[in-house]
């Protein structure tokens, strides 16, 4: 139970932050904190993949965008002209579709948000499964280049496809009703509720990953990270564990993409950009490769500062500089920084 004690502190901090914004008259901070929470879910999943399974991915922005774009397309693309088709009728009978009216009074028939969310997450996980089978046989920079190539493909597909809005992306995404009175949307009146929804997802993700890394699966992942060949020789099914971790990580990224898209009311191709993937990797490195709490804290803090526009047009450059500094002075993460020995080692240079 000791590993769950920090969760209590996190819960208290979440409530205190919300109350503080209320007392100080700064509720607009909750918008960026909510978005930061969804991005943190992506970072947590990537921390599991990199820090415990030892597999690097430069394509996680692609999985995030797949979730967001699929949910946005399914909840905005009108199926009314295809209503006579058998598969549309079947989906309607299963309750997967909702009817309404567009801005001009015409009939609108789209996927219900819950059905779109399920399809989006499963699609991302299926793609991750198909991609992971060949790609996870690679190691080191070969794996990084392969996942980078996947991210570039996803970005170009969304940028060039008419059904995904091309460069404009998709807007007008409807709210996502989770429970009666609880809806994921960007409305001002729902700001506090959405803040707690986002952080509930963070807490649930953290609990899931804490249980995972402290189980038999977690021990297998650490063995793979430490010495994959030795783990394989000891009977650990390294290929299966790496693939399952990759698929789980992609699913978490897609789920965060779905919720953030409903919260923002739309999504654009920048969410699938290569620099987004680099940023996620940087946040994992900054927090500590095998530190869920470090990755979570750094993801929230730096994403919040970025969304508030603190870095301006130098946003990506700042993340790049931070990553370089972490690799030089705190390769185990910012929370384990020991500056003096790192400086001495850097100034001393390589030994002959």
N, C-alpha and C positions, 0 to 999 in steps of 0.2 A: 504493500500500500504506500510505501514511502515515495515511489516514483510518481504518485498522483498528487503529492502535496503541492508542487508548483502550480497545478491546475487550480487549486483553491486561491492562491495568490493572483493568478490570471483572472479568475472570475471577479474577485474583488476589484482589481485594477480596471476591468472593463466597465463595471458599474460606476466606479469613482470618476473615470474619464467622462462618461456620459453626464453624470451629475455636475461635474466641473464645467462642462460646456454650457449646461443650463444655467448655472449660477453666474457665470461670467458673460452670458449673452453671446456666446460664440458657437451656436449649434451647427453652423456651416462647416465646422471642422469634422463633423460626423460623416459628411459626404466622402471626404478623402480617407477617413479611417475605415469606412465600409469598403471602399474600393481596395484599400491596402490589405484588408482581411482576405478578400478573394484572391488577390495576387499571392498572399502568404500561403494559401492552400496549395498553389502550384509549386511554390518553393519547398514546402514540406514534403510533397511527393517526390520532388527531384532530390531532396536531401536523402530520402530513403534509397533512391536509385544510386546516387553517387557516393554517399558517405558509408553506406552499409553493403550494397551489392558491388560497389566499385566500378560502375558503368557510367560513363559520361554521355550526356545527351545535349546536343545543340539544336534540338528540334522541338522542344517542349512548347514553345509558342505556337507551333503548328497544331498540337493537340488542343491547346486552349482555344485557338481560333476555330478548329473543327467543331468543338462543342458549341461555341457561341454562334457561329455562322449557321450550323444545322438547325439550332433552336430558332434563330431569327428567321431563316427561310421558311421553315415549316409553319411557324405561327403567323406569317404574313403573306405567304403565297396562296392565292385564291384557288380553291379546288371546285368552286361552283360550276364552271364550264364542264367539268369532268364528272358531274354528279351522277350521270347515267351509267358510268363504268361500274363494274361489279366490285372491284377492290375498294372504290370510294364508298359504295353502299355498305360494304362489310365493315370498313373502319368507322363509319357513322353509327352502325348498329352496336359496335363495341364501345362506343362512347369516346373514341379517340379524336373526334372532330367537334368543333363548335361553330354554330351559325351566328351571323350578325349582319351588319350593314356597313358598307364603306362610306366614304365622305360624300358620295353622290347619291346615296340611297339604294345602291345596288346590293344584290345578295352576296354575302361573303361567307365562305366556308373554309376554315383553316384547322390545322391541328391544335388540339388543346395543349396548353403549355406543359402539362405533366407528361403527355405522350411524346411531345417534341423533345423534352429533356431526356426521357428514357432512350429514344432513338439516337439522340446526339451523343450521349455518353457511351452507349453500346457501339455506335459507329466508330468512335475514337478508339475504344478498346479493341475492336476487331481490326482496325487498321494497324494499331500498335502490335497486335498479335502477328499479323501478316508481315509487318516490317521487321519485328524482332527476331523471327526465326532465322533469316539469313544474316541480319546486321549484327546481332549479338555474338556471332561467331568471331567477329573482329575484336581487336583490342587496341587500347591506347588511342593514338591520333587517327588511326584508320576508322575506329568507331566514331570518333568525334566528327570526322569528315563525312561519313555516311549519314549520320543524323542531321548534320548541317545541310547536306543535299536534300534530305526529306523536307526540312523546314523551308528551303528555297522553293521547292516544288509546290508546297501548300500555299505559300505566299503568292506565287505567280498564278496559280489556279484561281484563287479568290480575287486577285486583281484583274484577271482577264475574263471572268465568267459573268455573263449578263444576269443570270439567275441569282448571283450573289452580289449584285449591285456594282460590280467593277470597282473603280477607284472611289466611288461614293459610299460603298458599303451598303448596309441595310439599316433603315430607320423605321420608326413606327412600331417597334416590337411591343406587344401588349404586356401588361402586368402578369405576374405569375402567382396565382392564388394558391398558397400552400395549405392553409387551413381557414375556416371561417374567421374573417377579421384579420388574417395574417397574409399579406401580399408583398411580393418582391416587386418594387417599382421605384421610380425616381421622384415620386410626388413629395412635396414639402411636408405634408401631414404624416407621411409614412417614414420620415427620416429616422426617427428613433427606433421604430420597429425594424427597419431594414438594417440598422446598425447591429441590433441584437441577433438578427437572422444570420448576418455574415459572420459574426463572432461565434455563434453557435456552431456553424460549419467548421470554423477553425478548431474549436474545442473537440468536436466529434472526430475530426481528422487526427488531431493530436492523440486522443485516447486510442484510436485505432492503431496508429503507428507505434505508440508506446507499447501496446499489447503485442504487436507484431515483433518488434525488435527484442523484446524480453521473452520471446517464446523460442521453441525449437527452430522455427523458421529464421528468427533473428540470429541465432547462433550459426546457422548454416550460411546466412548472408555475410556475417563477419568472417567466417572461414574463407568464403569465396574472395572477399576483399583482401584478406591477408595473404593468401596463397591459393590461387584458383586450382592449379595443378595438384597441389597437395590435398585440397579438399575433395577434388574429383577422385583421387587415389584412395581416399578414406571412405568412399561410397556416397558422397554428397552429389546429388543430381544437379550439377552446376547449371546446365543448360535450362532445365525446368525452372529453377529458382530465379535465374536472371530474367527469363521471359515473363514469369508471373509478376515479378517486381516492376518490370518495364510496363506491363499492361496496367497494373494497379496505379502506377504513377501517372500514366496517360489518362486513365479514367478520372483521377482527381483533378487533373488540369482541365479536362473537358467539362467536368461538373462546375468548376469555378467559372469557366467561360460562359456556361449557360446562365448561371445566376447573375454574373456581372452584366451580361448582355440585356437581360430583363431589367436589371437595375438602371442601366444607362439608357434603355429604350432603343438600343441599336449597337452596331459593331462595324468597325472599318478594317481595311487590310493591314493597317499598322500593327494590329494585335498579333499578326502572324509574321511580323518582320524578324529578320535575323537578329537584330540588336535586342529584341525582346528576349529571345532565347539566351543570348549572351548575358543579359542582365540577370536572368534567373540563375544561371550558373555562378555569376559573380556574387549574388546574394547568399547562395549556399556556401561558397568559399569564404565569404566575409564572416558568416555566422559560425563556421566550423563544419567541415565535411560530415562529421558523424555526431552532430549536435543539433537535435531537433529544436531545442529551446533557443540556441544561438541563431539558427537559421530563421526561426520565427521572429525573434526580436529584431534582427537586422532587416528582415524583409518588411516588417511593418514600419520601422523608423525611416528607412531610406526611401521606401515607396511613398510614404506620407510626405516627406520633404520634397520629393520629386513632383508629386501631384499638386503640391502647394506652389510649385513654380520657383522654388528656392534656387535651383541651379540654372534656370532660364534656358537659353538655347544651347548651353554647354552640358545638358543633362547626360547624354551618352558619354561625353568625354570625362565627366566626373566619375561615373561608374567605372570607366576604364582605368582611370588613375587610382581609384580605390582598390580595384582588383590587383593592379601592379604592386601597390603598397602592401597589400595583404600577403601576396606571394613572397615578397622580400622580407617582411618583418614579422608576420604572424601566419605562417602557412597552416596552422591548426585552427585559425579563426581569430577574430578580433577579441573575443572574450578571454582568450588565452594569450594575449599579447604580453611579451616580455621584451621591451624595447631595447634595453642596454645590450644584452647578449647578441641580439639580432644586428644592431649597429656595429658592434665589434666584429662580428663575423663578416658583415658586408664590407667593412673597411679593410679587413685583413686580406680579403680576396682569396682566390683558390690556392691551396697548398701545392707545392711541387710534388 
